[in-house]
Amino acid sequence: METITKRQALIKAINEQLDLAYDDTLQEILSLLKIRKQEDDSDEIDFEEGLKDIAVNGTLTWSEHQQKIG
């Protein structure tokens, strides 16, 4: 409950500032949010591919990894 209240207060404060912002600033904010979304999507794809790789190839112990790169 406390988290929701803090979130609502944060959103309200952001909205107040957005109402005062210039259009170019709003465009920059939107671009940053889109970049963040793309990065999150990319991270999720990488994670899923990693899980598939582990399922197919298994994993290495730390010692095996050190021997492989050393």
C-alpha positions as CSV (number, residue, x, y, z in Angstrom):
1,M,0.0,0.0,0.0
2,E,2.8,2.4,0.9
3,T,4.5,1.7,-2.4
4,I,1.4,2.5,-4.4
5,T,1.0,5.8,-2.5
6,K,4.6,6.7,-3.2
7,R,4.2,5.8,-6.8
8,Q,1.0,7.9,-7.1
9,A,2.8,10.9,-5.5
10,L,5.8,10.5,-7.9
11,I,3.5,10.3,-10.9
12,K,1.6,13.4,-9.7
13,A,4.9,15.3,-9.3
14,I,6.1,14.2,-12.7
15,N,2.9,15.3,-14.3
16,E,3.1,18.7,-12.7
17,Q,6.6,19.2,-14.2
18,L,5.6,17.8,-17.6
19,D,2.8,20.4,-17.8
20,L,5.5,23.1,-17.4
21,A,8.0,21.6,-19.8
22,Y,8.8,22.8,-23.3
23,D,7.7,20.7,-26.2
24,D,11.3,19.8,-27.1
25,T,11.9,18.6,-23.6
26,L,8.8,16.5,-23.8
27,Q,10.1,15.0,-27.1
28,E,13.4,14.2,-25.4
29,I,11.7,12.5,-22.5
30,L,9.6,10.4,-24.9
31,S,12.7,9.4,-26.8
32,L,14.4,8.3,-23.6
33,L,11.4,6.3,-22.5
34,K,11.4,4.6,-25.9
35,I,15.1,3.8,-25.7
36,R,14.6,2.3,-22.2
37,K,11.7,0.1,-23.6
38,Q,13.9,-1.1,-26.5
39,E,16.7,-1.9,-24.1
40,D,14.4,-3.8,-21.8
41,D,13.0,-5.8,-24.7
42,S,16.5,-6.6,-25.9
43,D,17.5,-7.7,-22.4
44,E,14.5,-10.0,-22.3
45,I,15.4,-11.5,-25.7
46,D,19.0,-12.0,-24.6
47,F,17.9,-13.7,-21.4
48,E,15.5,-16.1,-23.2
49,E,18.3,-17.0,-25.7
50,G,20.6,-17.6,-22.8
51,L,18.1,-20.0,-21.2
52,K,17.8,-21.9,-24.5
53,D,21.6,-22.1,-24.9
54,I,21.8,-23.6,-21.4
55,A,19.1,-26.1,-22.2
56,V,21.0,-27.2,-25.3
57,N,24.6,-26.9,-24.3
58,G,24.5,-27.1,-20.5
59,T,26.6,-25.0,-18.2
60,L,30.3,-24.8,-17.1
61,T,31.6,-24.7,-13.6
62,W,33.9,-21.8,-12.8
63,S,36.9,-24.1,-12.9
64,E,35.9,-25.3,-16.4
65,H,35.4,-21.7,-17.5
66,Q,38.9,-20.7,-16.2
67,Q,40.5,-23.7,-18.0
68,K,38.7,-22.9,-21.2
69,I,39.8,-19.2,-21.3
70,G,43.3,-19.8,-19.7
